[in-house]
Amino acid sequence: MTTAPLPIQATRREPRAWFVSRPFWTSIAIVAMWTAVIVDAIVGTEIVAVATTATTTTTTNIPTVVITGLLAAIATIFVARYGFSPERRDG
């Protein structure tokens, strides 16, 4: 006696809405980081370091956008690597 094999149903992924898409929110996060850098460049202040010796005073001014831009560049790499990678389903 033989039995008929069970039909295999193809597993289809439901189309996801744009607001639950991981690449969408990754892009929003990167745009927000760089928008903060632009705002800091326009209205940001400076980091002022004053070094005083017995005879002279040396003042060094560093725009805060330098630090903000460096941190945004590093964060962009990590956010993009995580957000644009293929999704893994564990379990």
Secondary structure as the mmCIF struct_conf table of DSSP 4:
data_model
#
loop_
_struct_conf.conf_type_id
_struct_conf.id
_struct_conf.beg_label_comp_id
_struct_conf.beg_label_asym_id
_struct_conf.beg_label_seq_id
_struct_conf.end_label_comp_id
_struct_conf.end_label_asym_id
_struct_conf.end_label_seq_id
HELX_LH_PP_P HELX_LH_PP_P1 ALA A 4 ALA A 10
HELX_LH_PP_P HELX_LH_PP_P2 ARG A 12 ALA A 17
HELX_RH_3T_P HELX_RH_3T_P1 TRP A 18 VAL A 20
HELX_RH_AL_P HELX_RH_AL_P1 ARG A 22 VAL A 43
STRN STRN1 GLU A 46 THR A 52
BEND BEND1 ALA A 54 THR A 55
STRN STRN2 THR A 57 PRO A 63
HELX_RH_AL_P HELX_RH_AL_P2 THR A 64 GLY A 83
TURN_TY1_P TURN_TY1_P1 PHE A 84 PHE A 84
BEND BEND2 SER A 85 SER A 85
HELX_LH_PP_P HELX_LH_PP_P3 PRO A 86 GLU A 87
#
